[in-house]
């Protein structure tokens, strides 16, 4: 059991992590301001019902406040912080903690983990790293098609989708207990999410948790390198050149060909244009013409159904599978299952009604 000092420290940490004042907490719970202050300063301990209220508000399990170990290192880094970043981070961290719990309860490995990259401070180093990742994970000539699956199922990376603004941002995290994770924007179309996934992957590959500063956003130079890595990974140079050379006419690539190639690599038309610009010797002197083409493609995408949202589930398939397994094995209660899955208890009960029978097995045909 944690001491009063540990509980107070963790209550204050969780509140400040969300950017909440004691007055705001008082307004959202039935706990008075003086009591909150006494809890955080270890003058007295909260009751179980009070601790449960605070845990729910702070997006933390009750066990977090009863743990007497040092506070975990929790770092979430954004490309561009949303105005409500603290609340989004809290939900992201809670989902990652739940995922970690499910892995432990189900007694399954957390995956192979990401390889460690060397110093990556130059464009050519980012390009080389992309080539190494493509080969290491066996992503083939169209890496975007299998990247998310490999990262979730093989590597064990915790990838979640939540809606937030601005649309052009995403986040990744390092946590001392449950490792690394990526948060993507569910408001974005799949092809944009593919690029964001590769972009954030670069940050995780090159993140030194023991030396990185605690700042919550990356420097502009880091973002440019991450873009270079993402473009190089998702659109391999050899494959892009071969397809462009086949499709071009009189040294030009038609708009319809651009969208065809973008669909081939499962990226946006804008990303494809910039990749071609780089591979075919684009310079600052012709940046403006490339930007004009990007804008033309952005407008055309509206009429070509390129921007239709295919909103993904918040929780990945592996997360949901582990939760269902834990429920059916009796490793978690129906109420906790509903909480983890983000559904009502009524819907959760249906998972028990559909319990599978191990006797219902497919008999392999004999030779």
Helices and strands as residue ranges (DSSP letters): H 4-17, H 22-28, H 33-40, H 48-57, H 62-66, E 74-78, H 85-105, H 123-136, H 143-149, I 150-155, E 158-162, E 171-175, E 179-185, H 190-206, H 220-234, H 237-247, H 255-265, H 269-279, G 284-286, H 287-303, H 317-328, H 334-341, H 345-353
